[in-house]
Amino acid sequence: MTARSAPAACRIIPCADDPDFTRELIPGRPTAGRWLALDYALDRFADPVRPLLRFARADGAHEDALLPGPVLGRAAWLGPVPPGTEHILLAAPAQGFRIEAARLLSRTAVLALCARRRPDKLPVALYQWLRRDARRLRNTLRIAAGVRPLAHYAAWKAERARPFEPALDRVPAGPLPRLGLILEAAPGEAEAVRRSLAALLAQTHRDWRLSLRWQGPAPAGLPADPRISAGASPDGIAVGHLRPGDVLAPDALTHLAAAFAGAEPAELAYADSETDTAEGLRPSLKPGWSPDLALTTLYPGRPLLVAADLAARVGWEPGQGARALLLAATLAGPARVRRIPRILCRTVPDAPDPDGHAAALEAALRRAGGPAAPVRTGDALDLDWPLPGPAPLVSIVIPTRDRPDLLRVAVRGVLHDTAYPALELVIVDNGSTDPAVADLYAEWESDPRVRRLDRPGPFNFSRLVNDGAAASRGAVLVLLNNDVEVLHPDWLAAMVRQALRPEVGAVGAKLLFGNGRIQHAGVVVGLGGRAGHILRNRPADAPGHLGRLTVAHEVAGVTAACLAVAREKFEAVGGLDAEAFPVDFNDIDLCLRLGARGWKAVWTPRAVLAHHESVSRGPSVGPARIRFDAEGDRFAARWRAMIRDDPYYHPAFSVTTFGEELE
């Protein structure tokens, strides 16, 4: 590699210790203290899983860097080369992936790039450089030079979009199935229909049928094609809707048809889209299949196709519309869902809906016999899950050591500010010596809901929680930090309602810093390289991309600072892993092990608490930092596949910041 853009020299290497890393980048000059800039591309029909770089040192130690997935055909990454790097290894798809250019840049060159892209960050970077604050300088430059806000989507797309290239893109082999589409149009929409039809006629996949339904007489001058009929039900293995003005990408139907081909065809498939708005071009970068989110936000949008046999099974008919199709198919629990993380359609904005599809959702739930009911929380439409009567006993487990100021607030919130009829509190004391803590225990001794376990010794959060859970009696366990403060009395009921669902494992709450900004809104596996809190430090009312933070929805993991789980599920996976993760990553590991058993993690904004994060333990420095890194390495080794492809976090999003920005 040279200082200028050039094809990167790579070689295939055998790597018995870690078979994921099959290639090595060969630098053309010493890499220490420099930054590596990569441009790479991927077959448009390959799954854009994030590549992974490994910077290996001579002593066997290494640092890994997670790169964005090339969802537009191309992607770029910029990051520092750690000191002592001897080899740069690459884990990437074996087929269809190629590095198009690589550069080694000086810090001065990266500062210049920062000045061009994010000039507001330049004074901060220069200040950190003068202070020789290498860690903060590195993070500032990474964000300024390599990360873009969603509002800059159009410029980001222009740099990364690669058109379909038959010589490079391997179209799925074999005949692809026929697809059926419905386009409903009103008088005055003839020009918009022409745009949609032109895109449809230009598709690389030719086997489709369109039912064009006019509200009134059809206008003259529309394209004539035998695959287009007026009003008839479209013939195809799968069916979906377009709106007048929707423009499919040329390879959109090839992607979608491929999802319904093969030995295990999808029952439902959807892809990303973009929309022209008053603020400019905006993307809808959709998470992996999230039924709760689909019901409340209709996030799959367009393009969306449902297998014809599933549509027939749920009693859907073409005249019922796209919304009814999505709701009915979602409630039927499709066995195989394919999310295509590619922008395959430019959609027209949906018409405002004052009802927010509440009536349609209620009707769909009633027909399906679902236990949930629609409920409004502010402007958002959420789902209310039943709480049985009598309410099950909940055991709240709080590990603690000293810090009576924090413990008093946490316990008061549980015992006096929580509106839940059946709870017990198990305090697991890890060797407190502060006399004020003993006074608190004496004060609570007369409350039959409170129990105390004495567990002195080295701090092992996982073991303390497991001991507390084993000593408790509740059908639902709630893990609660001693630095959490109850803000609203209904927090526990909201979490228990979710935890009692048969398909749900861990349940997380909306946690706020003392200044009212977001501390926890779900965990993204891969954020920060291992796992991190999404949208940390954003305003409390931030809606999140696609409105995710306004409703309960599926996530990869939630924090044990406030985590609810049914006892039988907690015990089924062996509780927290006290050997591998005594202090950190134990909660996300628990969530992922629950997920591997089929119990998904759910985060709800209807349980709101304050979290004075790590006040009682403080930051990890010195030996604590070494321990943290060792646990992080074990987590990364155990869950690398999830780190590279968290299904609920789009592969185009950056893992450098706290989420939902482009890289």
Secondary structure, DSSP 8 states (H G I E B T S, - for coil): -BSS-B---EEE---TT-TT--EEE--SS--TT-EEEEEEEE-TTS-----EEEEEETTS-EEEEE----TTBEEEEEEE--TTEEEEEEE--SSSEEEEEEEEE-HHHHHHHHHHH-GGGHHHHHHHHHTT-HHHHHHHHHHHHH-B-GGGHHHHHHHHB----TTT----SS----EEEEEEE-TT-HHHHHHHHHHHHT-S---EEEEEEESSS--SS----TTEEESS---SSEEEEE-TT-EE-TTHHHHHHHHT-SSS--SEEEEEEEEEETTEEEEE---S--HHHHHHH-TT-SSEEEEHHHHHHTT--GGGHHHHHHHHHHHT--S-EEEEEEEEEEE------TTTTHHHHHHHHHHHT-S-EEEEETTEEEEE----SS---EEEEEEE-S-HHHHHHHHHHHHHS---SSEEEEEEES----HHHHHHHHHHTT-TTEEEEE--SS--HHHHHHHHHHT---SEEEEE-TTEEE-STTHHHHHHHHHTSTTEEEEEEEEE-TTSSEEES-EEETGGGSEEETTTTS-TT---GGGGGGS-EEESB--TTEEEEEHHHHHHTTSS-TTT-SSSSHHHHHHHHHHHTT-EEEEEEEEEEEE-TTTTT----THHHHHHHHHHHHHHHHSHHHHH--TTS-TTB-SSSSSS-B-
